[in-house]
Structure formats: C-alpha cells, structure tokens
Amino acid sequence: MARKTQTDRLLDYVRDRGMVRPRDLESLDIPRAVLKRLVDRGKLIRRSRGVYTVPDHEPTRHTDLAEVCARAPGATVCLISALDFHELTTQIPHAVWIMIDRSGRRPKIERLPIHIVYASGEARTAGVETHEVEGVTVALTNPAKTVADCFKYRDHVGQDVAIEALRDCLRQRKATPSDIYEMAKIDRVSKRVRPYIEALA
C-alpha cells in the first residue's frame, strides 16, 4: 500500500476534524508550504484568519464556537452560547458569547459577530470544562456556572433568560441547586439567585 503524501494526510485531517490551523501542522509534521499549496489550488479555503476548511465543509451547530476558539484560545464560551451548547435555552445565539480576562486583549475575529464579557480570578476560571469541537479544544462554562453567569450578566442577557436557564437546568438535572448556588457565590450573585432556587427546586 502506497504511503500517503503530506497533501493527502493534510486533506484527510481537515475532512476528519472540520478545520485546521497553521499551528496544527507541526504536530502533523507537515510544512506550512503544503497548506499554502492546497489553498492556491482551491483544495482548502481560508474560512477566517488562521482557520482553513475544505470548500464543501458543512458547518455543524457548533462550528462558530470552534472557529472563535481557534482564533482566541484564551477565551471561554459563555452565556447564551453556552446555554445553547448545553440545550438550556430557547434563545438562538446570533453571536458567539465569550468571556476573557479583564487584563486580556479583545480578540480580532473579523468574520463572526462576538459578544465579550470580562471577568477575573475565580469568576473567570471556576466551572470551565473543555470539549473537542471539529478538532478544536473549546473551553466553555458548565451548566451551573452558565446559569450563575446569566444572573451576573443579566443586563447583557436579560433576567428572563437567566430564570429560564435556571428552571431548565434544574428540570433537566444538569446541575444541582447546590452546584448553582456555589457558582453564584463565586459570581457574587448568591443573594439574587437564592430566592429563585428556593422557588424552583
């Protein structure tokens, strides 16, 4: 059986994962010149800066999350986008919601609309889990932290969205009342969240 060429290996990788970034090539032991050659030939297209796909790539429900996290690896998907990922909202995200450190720089993502909120310390790092989406490691808030964040950033998402998220999270048993309350304490909104937990639990 003939050994696969670097071109074949790269195309197989992109078809399998959905997208590739130039920095991924090092682990594949493929020179960046191969990526450029495939783009020049139309075998790959530049979806956004630093993100490449095959021309007939079919986006999934979470492709935008992967693309944003590929461009901004320090960001955490949160709020409406995390609610949608965890199936805890009827809201349709019209942008990717991300959280970055207060001292961080706003990522430059030209093709996709993004909403950014800022946090620091434990409010930035607690309740974060990772998922592989189209070959990209996506960091996002877990259900309990997402609900707490909705109350913290209620001016951004709306109080009604926060209450709906809490209700759905408890009903679907994606987090316990104590899990949510602990995250609410970290977010400093425990007094606001507690009456709703007591009413809905």
SVG drawing of the C-alpha trace seen along z (x, -y; Angstrom):
<svg xmlns="http://www.w3.org/2000/svg" viewBox="-41 -46 49 48">
<polyline fill="none" stroke="black" stroke-width="0.4" points="0.0,0.0 1.4,-3.4 2.4,-5.7 0.1,-8.8 1.6,-12.1 1.7,-15.1 -1.1,-16.6 -3.3,-13.5 -2.6,-13.5 -3.5,-17.1 -6.7,-16.8 -7.7,-13.7 -7.1,-15.6 -9.2,-18.6 -12.0,-16.3 -12.0,-14.4 -11.7,-17.4 -13.6,-20.0 -10.8,-22.7 -7.1,-23.2 -4.9,-26.0 -1.3,-26.6 -0.1,-25.7 -1.7,-22.3 0.8,-21.4 3.7,-21.0 2.1,-18.0 1.3,-16.5 4.9,-17.0 3.7,-18.9 5.4,-22.1 3.2,-25.2 4.1,-25.3 1.8,-22.3 -1.1,-24.3 -0.4,-27.3 -0.2,-25.0 -3.6,-23.5 -5.1,-26.9 -3.6,-28.1 -5.1,-25.0 -8.5,-25.6 -8.4,-22.3 -8.6,-24.3 -10.2,-27.7 -9.4,-30.3 -12.6,-30.4 -11.2,-33.2 -7.8,-34.4 -5.8,-31.3 -8.6,-28.8 -8.9,-26.6 -11.5,-24.1 -12.3,-22.1 -14.5,-24.0 -17.5,-21.8 -17.3,-21.8 -20.7,-21.5 -20.9,-23.7 -22.3,-22.0 -24.3,-23.6 -21.1,-24.4 -18.8,-25.3 -18.8,-29.0 -17.6,-28.1 -14.7,-26.1 -13.8,-28.9 -13.8,-31.6 -11.8,-29.4 -9.3,-28.6 -8.7,-32.3 -8.9,-33.1 -7.7,-30.1 -7.8,-32.0 -11.5,-32.7 -14.2,-30.8 -17.6,-30.3 -20.3,-31.5 -23.8,-32.9 -26.2,-32.4 -23.7,-30.4 -23.0,-28.1 -26.8,-27.8 -27.3,-26.8 -24.5,-24.2 -26.0,-22.7 -29.5,-22.9 -30.7,-25.2 -32.4,-27.9 -34.9,-28.7 -32.7,-31.6 -30.9,-31.4 -27.4,-32.9 -26.8,-35.5 -23.2,-35.9 -20.6,-33.9 -20.5,-34.9 -17.1,-34.6 -15.5,-35.6 -12.0,-36.8 -9.7,-38.0 -10.1,-41.7 -6.4,-42.2 -6.8,-40.3 -6.9,-41.9 -10.0,-41.8 -9.5,-39.1 -9.7,-40.2 -12.3,-38.0 -13.4,-39.6 -15.9,-37.2 -18.1,-36.3 -20.0,-38.5 -18.9,-38.1 -20.1,-39.4 -17.4,-39.7 -17.8,-39.9 -14.9,-40.3 -14.1,-38.5 -11.1,-37.8 -9.9,-35.4 -12.1,-32.5 -15.1,-34.1 -13.0,-33.7 -11.7,-30.1 -14.3,-28.3 -16.8,-25.9 -15.0,-25.8 -14.9,-22.5 -13.4,-21.6 -14.9,-19.9 -13.5,-18.9 -15.4,-20.6 -14.2,-20.0 -10.7,-19.3 -10.5,-22.5 -10.4,-22.4 -13.4,-24.6 -13.5,-25.9 -16.9,-26.7 -18.7,-27.2 -20.5,-24.2 -24.3,-24.4 -24.1,-25.6 -21.6,-28.4 -23.5,-29.3 -26.7,-29.8 -24.9,-31.8 -23.2,-34.0 -26.6,-34.7 -27.7,-36.3 -24.4,-38.1 -24.6,-39.5 -28.4,-39.9 -28.0,-43.4 -26.5,-41.7 -28.8,-38.7 -32.0,-39.6 -33.4,-38.5 -36.0,-36.3 -33.2,-34.4 -31.5,-33.8 -34.6,-32.5 -35.5,-30.3 -31.9,-28.8 -32.2,-28.1 -35.6,-26.4 -34.4,-24.3 -31.1,-23.4 -32.9,-22.1 -35.6,-20.4 -33.1,-18.6 -30.9,-17.8 -27.8,-19.2 -26.8,-20.8 -28.0,-20.6 -29.3,-23.6 -26.1,-23.5 -23.9,-23.4 -25.6,-26.6 -25.5,-28.3 -21.8,-27.6 -21.2,-29.2 -23.5,-32.1 -21.3,-32.7 -18.2,-32.9 -20.0,-35.3 -21.2,-37.3 -24.9,-37.0 -25.9,-34.3 -28.4,-36.7 -30.1,-37.3 -30.1,-33.7 -31.2,-32.1 -34.9,-33.0 -35.3,-31.6 -33.5,-28.4 -35.8,-28.0 -38.9,-28.7 -37.9,-26.3 -36.0,-23.5"/>
</svg>
